[in-house]
Amino acid sequence: MRKFDKKLDVQPDVLRQPIMQVRRARELRKEMSLPEVLLWVQLQRHPGGYKFRKQVPQHPYTLDFACLKARLCIELDSEAHNRGDQPKRDEIRDSVMAAFGFRTLRLSAYDVLKNMEGCVVAIVTACDEANPPRNGEVARSDGGVPRSGQGGACGDMGPLRPSGAPPRSGEEFA
């Protein structure tokens, strides 16, 4: 056995997917909707210390976002998910994902656009529920979301600009 063959044997099933599913996920990463792009910008900051992936292939579906550590998939639903047979299809999808060990958190695209901070807090809370603190760890009471003045994904850089980015050179905050 070659060295890289061993590595494939120890990968979790979630990372081994049919090539057509992987190709479709790659296409979807390039065609993300506005709410998906905005949420992805927030999730890249590792809220609550969790790492997220976008457009994750999980045969037969492609998950909008996933936190593998918490086994949580995040689906952004547009208004179309309330029409026709789509709610029934979503239930089937959720049950299939539950069979793979994933919990599904559904967020509306409207909520992402209007209340991003609330959505990120809901995501971190769902991840925390799946990963309770171990012995000796302290649970975060703020939902794990960096707020102005607390620094952020950039470490102790001081308060963040209203956009959530670190301050520019020479920029000060009151």
Rosetta silent file (secondary structure, phi, psi, omega in degrees, C-alpha in Angstrom):
SEQUENCE: MRKFDKKLDVQPDVLRQPIMQVRRARELRKEMSLPEVLLWVQLQRHPGGYKFRKQVPQHPYTLDFACLKARLCIELDSEAHNRGDQPKRDEIRDSVMAAFGFRTLRLSAYDVLKNMEGCVVAIVTACDEANPPRNGEVARSDGGVPRSGQGGACGDMGPLRPSGAPPRSGEEFA
SCORE:     score description
SCORE:     0.000 S_00000001
   1 L     0.000  134.336  178.317    0.000    0.000    0.000 S_00000001
   2 L   -80.337  163.456 -175.547    1.270    3.425   -0.884 S_00000001
   3 H   -59.609  -44.893 -177.032    1.382    6.233    1.651 S_00000001
   4 H   -72.849  -22.895  175.973   -1.513    8.218    0.167 S_00000001
   5 H   -65.969  -38.224  177.010   -3.716    5.091   -0.049 S_00000001
   6 H   -61.546  -42.078 -178.165   -3.531    4.762    3.737 S_00000001
   7 H   -60.407  -38.707  179.530   -4.612    8.368    4.114 S_00000001
   8 H   -65.208  -31.971 -178.106   -7.752    7.736    2.047 S_00000001
   9 H   -70.102  -25.063 -176.982   -8.710    4.844    4.299 S_00000001
  10 H   -97.419   -2.362  178.349   -8.794    7.013    7.416 S_00000001
  11 L   -69.499  142.454  175.438  -10.848    9.871    5.960 S_00000001
  12 L   -65.598  154.799 -178.417  -14.354   10.168    7.368 S_00000001
  13 H   -56.445  -30.863 -177.550  -17.174    9.160    5.021 S_00000001
  14 H   -63.941  -22.970  179.925  -18.277   12.778    4.762 S_00000001
  15 H   -94.587   -5.700  177.436  -15.065   13.557    2.867 S_00000001
  16 L  -107.414  106.922 -176.302  -15.378   10.628    0.430 S_00000001
  17 L  -133.155  156.787  176.677  -17.993   11.476   -2.187 S_00000001
  18 L   -59.660  143.912 -174.730  -18.675   10.525   -5.813 S_00000001
  19 H   -60.142  -34.541  178.920  -16.704   12.697   -8.227 S_00000001
  20 H   -65.232  -36.018  177.447  -19.853   14.002   -9.934 S_00000001
  21 H   -67.406  -39.817  178.644  -21.117   15.242   -6.569 S_00000001
  22 H   -65.112  -43.195  178.716  -17.781   16.963   -5.921 S_00000001
  23 H   -62.558  -41.334  178.525  -17.871   18.624   -9.353 S_00000001
  24 H   -63.567  -40.815  178.362  -21.406   19.869   -8.748 S_00000001
  25 H   -62.908  -38.903  177.862  -20.351   21.327   -5.380 S_00000001
  26 H   -63.021  -40.039  177.070  -17.469   23.137   -7.090 S_00000001
  27 H   -63.733  -44.057 -178.228  -19.914   24.662   -9.572 S_00000001
  28 H   -65.262  -30.635  177.612  -22.251   25.739   -6.784 S_00000001
  29 H   -63.055  -30.297  179.586  -19.386   27.455   -4.936 S_00000001
  30 H   -82.960  -17.242 -173.986  -19.001   29.746   -7.947 S_00000001
  31 L  -115.008   33.198 -176.222  -22.752   30.447   -8.209 S_00000001
  32 L   -68.749  145.699  177.330  -23.625   31.356   -4.622 S_00000001
  33 L   -76.896  168.125 -179.249  -26.583   33.666   -4.004 S_00000001
  34 H   -58.385  -48.335  177.882  -26.191   37.003   -2.207 S_00000001
  35 H   -59.909  -36.661  178.303  -27.415   35.686    1.181 S_00000001
  36 H   -65.624  -42.458  179.910  -25.026   32.729    0.881 S_00000001
  37 H   -63.776  -44.795 -179.007  -22.084   35.004    0.080 S_00000001
  38 H   -64.490  -41.437  178.203  -22.877   37.338    2.991 S_00000001
  39 H   -67.434  -38.028  179.946  -23.248   34.447    5.431 S_00000001
  40 H   -62.376  -38.300  177.771  -20.046   32.853    4.144 S_00000001
  41 H   -58.507  -41.083  179.527  -18.124   36.064    4.879 S_00000001
  42 H   -71.218  -40.512 -177.263  -19.290   35.808    8.510 S_00000001
  43 H   -71.227  -23.936  177.094  -18.616   32.059    8.793 S_00000001
  44 L   -67.107  -17.082  179.096  -15.052   32.477    7.506 S_00000001
  45 L   -82.320    3.930  179.072  -14.311   34.349   10.745 S_00000001
  46 L    55.060   57.811  179.119  -14.770   31.071   12.669 S_00000001
  47 H   -59.962  136.224  179.917  -17.531   32.305   15.017 S_00000001
  48 H    69.075    8.921 -179.078  -17.419   30.460   18.324 S_00000001
  49 H    82.638   10.657 -178.546  -14.180   28.811   17.235 S_00000001
  50 L   -96.456  143.231  176.985  -15.962   26.575   14.700 S_00000001
  51 L   -98.955  136.346 -178.947  -14.726   25.940   11.167 S_00000001
  52 L  -120.295  151.974  174.832  -17.297   25.925    8.398 S_00000001
  53 E  -119.897  151.643  177.880  -17.245   24.645    4.833 S_00000001
  54 E  -110.505  147.938  178.075  -19.380   25.882    1.952 S_00000001
  55 E    46.043   66.155 -175.340  -21.212   23.792   -0.625 S_00000001
  56 E   -90.594  121.910  178.167  -20.221   20.481    0.927 S_00000001
  57 E   -72.599  126.422  175.181  -20.968   17.383   -1.158 S_00000001
  58 E  -141.479   91.968 -171.409  -22.858   14.783    0.861 S_00000001
  59 L   -50.567  129.542   10.577  -24.330   12.315   -1.583 S_00000001
  60 L   -95.467   12.746 -175.909  -27.069   12.646   -2.785 S_00000001
  61 E  -116.284  170.639  169.007  -27.157   16.317   -1.710 S_00000001
  62 E  -123.983  119.853 -177.194  -24.895   19.333   -1.548 S_00000001
  63 E   -80.613  138.465  178.406  -25.087   21.179    1.767 S_00000001
  64 E   -59.479  -52.384  177.697  -25.030   24.989    1.661 S_00000001
  65 E  -143.465  153.852  178.530  -22.724   25.132    4.705 S_00000001
  66 E  -149.182  144.060  169.174  -21.498   22.559    7.192 S_00000001
  67 E  -112.669  107.250 -175.396  -19.581   22.395   10.443 S_00000001
  68 L   -68.986  -33.828 -179.720  -18.069   18.920   10.482 S_00000001
  69 L   -62.560  -41.478 -178.846  -16.974   19.148   14.126 S_00000001
  70 L   -92.272   -3.836 -177.008  -20.546   19.809   15.280 S_00000001
  71 L    52.472   49.595 -179.008  -22.087   17.628   12.522 S_00000001
  72 E  -120.565  129.320  171.746  -24.351   20.548   11.618 S_00000001
  73 E  -109.124  139.999 -176.578  -25.536   21.436    8.139 S_00000001
  74 E  -115.057  122.000 -179.959  -26.880   24.917    7.502 S_00000001
  75 E  -115.650  129.726  175.109  -29.379   25.397    4.710 S_00000001
  76 E   -95.266  122.001 -177.377  -30.479   28.793    3.430 S_00000001
  77 E  -107.953  130.920  173.848  -34.060   28.654    2.231 S_00000001
  78 L   -88.873 -176.186 -179.903  -35.596   31.153   -0.145 S_00000001
  79 H   -62.053  -27.637 -178.087  -39.316   31.802   -0.460 S_00000001
  80 H   -62.930  -22.137 -179.153  -39.555   28.896   -2.926 S_00000001
  81 H   -73.142   -6.776  178.288  -39.006   26.430   -0.067 S_00000001
  82 H   -99.217   -0.044 -172.685  -42.501   27.245    1.241 S_00000001
  83 L  -111.396  154.003  173.414  -44.300   26.359   -1.997 S_00000001
  84 L    58.088 -136.893 -178.498  -45.560   23.173   -3.610 S_00000001
  85 L   -91.792    6.859 -176.548  -43.962   19.923   -2.536 S_00000001
  86 H   -61.499  -41.374  177.286  -40.732   21.607   -1.414 S_00000001
  87 H   -58.460  -38.415  178.216  -41.507   21.415    2.360 S_00000001
  88 H   -66.734  -41.253  178.462  -41.979   17.640    2.022 S_00000001
  89 H   -64.332  -37.406  177.429  -38.728   17.351    0.039 S_00000001
  90 H   -64.803  -38.457  177.669  -36.938   19.372    2.752 S_00000001
  91 H   -62.872  -43.640  178.828  -38.252   16.966    5.415 S_00000001
  92 H   -62.381  -44.523  179.077  -36.926   14.000    3.444 S_00000001
  93 H   -59.718  -44.245  179.831  -33.568   15.745    3.008 S_00000001
  94 H   -63.117  -38.755  179.784  -33.383   16.474    6.750 S_00000001
  95 H   -70.503  -35.562  176.031  -34.135   12.852    7.612 S_00000001
  96 H   -64.685  -43.285  179.698  -31.468   11.608    5.173 S_00000001
  97 H   -65.939  -35.672  176.958  -28.945   13.988    6.724 S_00000001
  98 H   -64.105  -34.448  177.236  -29.978   12.799   10.195 S_00000001
  99 H   -65.496  -29.550  175.735  -29.214    9.255    9.066 S_00000001
 100 L   -82.648   -4.459  178.798  -25.683   10.479    8.229 S_00000001
 101 L    94.036   12.656  179.417  -25.464   11.996   11.724 S_00000001
 102 L  -102.536  137.307  168.681  -26.022   15.638   10.728 S_00000001
 103 E   -91.875  148.451 -177.755  -28.494   17.993   12.315 S_00000001
 104 E  -112.488  129.241  173.380  -29.995   20.554    9.936 S_00000001
 105 E  -111.739  117.900 -179.942  -30.413   24.235   10.748 S_00000001
 106 E  -102.357  127.506  177.290  -32.629   26.016    8.246 S_00000001
 107 E  -121.077  142.889  176.663  -32.369   29.781    7.929 S_00000001
 108 E   -82.450  146.339  178.968  -34.425   31.946    5.613 S_00000001
 109 H   -61.474  -34.440  178.493  -32.544   34.063    3.109 S_00000001
 110 H   -62.199  -45.039  178.969  -34.598   37.042    4.283 S_00000001
 111 H   -62.269  -38.020  178.935  -33.383   36.608    7.877 S_00000001
 112 H   -62.884  -41.021 -179.130  -29.775   36.418    6.703 S_00000001
 113 H   -71.566  -35.470 -173.719  -30.190   39.703    4.834 S_00000001
 114 H   -95.928  -25.718 -175.367  -32.035   41.504    7.633 S_00000001
 115 L  -143.449   66.604 -176.080  -30.535   40.001   10.808 S_00000001
 116 H   -61.028  -44.819 -177.499  -27.088   38.585   10.103 S_00000001
 117 H   -61.235  -41.154  178.082  -25.899   38.769   13.720 S_00000001
 118 H   -63.479  -37.034  178.315  -28.944   36.851   14.937 S_00000001
 119 H   -67.361  -42.121 -179.913  -28.330   34.153   12.323 S_00000001
 120 H   -65.605  -40.135  177.445  -24.672   33.790   13.305 S_00000001
 121 H   -62.378  -41.196  178.727  -25.659   33.538   16.987 S_00000001
 122 H   -63.582  -38.671  179.345  -28.208   30.829   16.089 S_00000001
 123 H   -66.095  -46.855 -179.408  -25.541   28.902   14.173 S_00000001
 124 H   -64.420  -39.206  178.038  -23.019   29.098   17.016 S_00000001
 125 H   -62.059  -42.793  178.464  -25.695   28.086   19.520 S_00000001
 126 H   -64.540  -38.649  177.288  -26.590   25.056   17.400 S_00000001
 127 H   -66.686  -41.506  179.199  -22.901   24.104   17.174 S_00000001
 128 H   -63.128  -36.321  178.747  -22.483   24.544   20.941 S_00000001
 129 H   -64.530  -34.370  179.346  -25.462   22.263   21.586 S_00000001
 130 H   -79.035  -24.821 -178.469  -23.780   19.560   19.524 S_00000001
 131 L  -125.170   76.825  178.366  -20.403   20.152   21.237 S_00000001
 132 L   -63.141  152.502 -179.505  -20.928   20.777   24.953 S_00000001
 133 L   -61.434  141.151  177.277  -17.799   22.025   26.773 S_00000001
 134 L   -79.586  173.519  179.360  -15.501   19.291   28.019 S_00000001
 135 L   -55.459  130.057  177.905  -14.265   19.045   31.595 S_00000001
 136 L    89.589  -15.262  178.154  -12.345   22.174   32.499 S_00000001
 137 L   -86.697  150.297  179.265  -13.599   24.199   29.510 S_00000001
 138 L  -105.870  129.240  177.364  -15.723   27.257   30.064 S_00000001
 139 L   -72.752  141.175  179.194  -18.805   27.762   27.924 S_00000001
 140 L   -80.443  130.720 -178.521  -18.989   31.162   26.232 S_00000001
 141 L   -86.760  -13.291 -177.504  -21.934   33.184   27.433 S_00000001
 142 L   -94.413   11.073 -179.621  -21.917   35.562   24.458 S_00000001
 143 L    78.813    4.393  176.341  -22.718   32.868   21.901 S_00000001
 144 L    78.337   10.543 -177.498  -19.148   32.890   20.646 S_00000001
 145 L  -100.676  122.243  178.715  -19.655   35.849   18.350 S_00000001
 146 L   -64.967  136.785  178.358  -17.009   38.569   18.533 S_00000001
 147 L  -116.255  168.222 -179.287  -18.496   41.978   19.168 S_00000001
 148 L   -55.865  131.280  179.244  -17.012   45.433   18.798 S_00000001
 149 L    94.243  -10.390 -178.571  -14.223   45.953   21.306 S_00000001
 150 L  -102.983    1.595 -172.609  -13.566   42.243   21.801 S_00000001
 151 L    77.777 -168.052 -179.344  -11.296   41.679   18.858 S_00000001
 152 E  -165.215 -141.507 -179.827  -12.262   38.981   16.469 S_00000001
 153 L   -66.861  -15.438 -178.181  -10.785   36.460   14.129 S_00000001
 154 L   -91.691   11.788  178.994   -7.778   38.764   13.797 S_00000001
 155 E    84.280 -149.811 -177.747   -6.771   38.355   17.452 S_00000001
 156 L   -88.578   67.205 -179.540   -6.375   41.302   19.812 S_00000001
 157 L   -94.369    5.602 -179.098   -6.485   44.019   17.192 S_00000001
 158 L    90.794 -165.972 -177.223   -8.814   46.164   19.241 S_00000001
 159 L   -67.480  153.874 -179.968  -12.340   47.163   18.294 S_00000001
 160 L   -94.692  155.257  173.990  -13.692   46.332   14.873 S_00000001
 161 L   -68.597  162.835  179.070  -15.095   48.768   12.305 S_00000001
 162 L   -55.076  -27.412  178.808  -18.873   48.707   11.847 S_00000001
 163 L   -75.772  -10.123 -179.814  -18.314   46.447    8.836 S_00000001
 164 L    95.057   -3.638 -179.774  -16.615   43.915   11.159 S_00000001
 165 L   -85.533  157.933  177.026  -13.180   44.419    9.615 S_00000001
 166 L   -67.469  159.419 -178.437  -10.124   45.352   11.682 S_00000001
 167 L   -66.637  148.563  175.357   -9.226   49.045   11.849 S_00000001
 168 L   -80.243  166.467  179.163   -7.125   50.554    9.109 S_00000001
 169 L   -58.322  127.074  178.393   -3.814   52.216    9.845 S_00000001
 170 L    84.468   -3.366 -178.401   -4.399   55.458   11.751 S_00000001
 171 L   -85.412  136.094  179.166   -8.100   54.738   12.320 S_00000001
 172 L  -127.013  155.890  178.921   -9.406   55.198   15.858 S_00000001
 173 L  -124.351  151.510  178.933  -12.689   54.421   17.556 S_00000001
 174 L   -84.887    0.000    0.000  -14.413   56.122   20.451 S_00000001
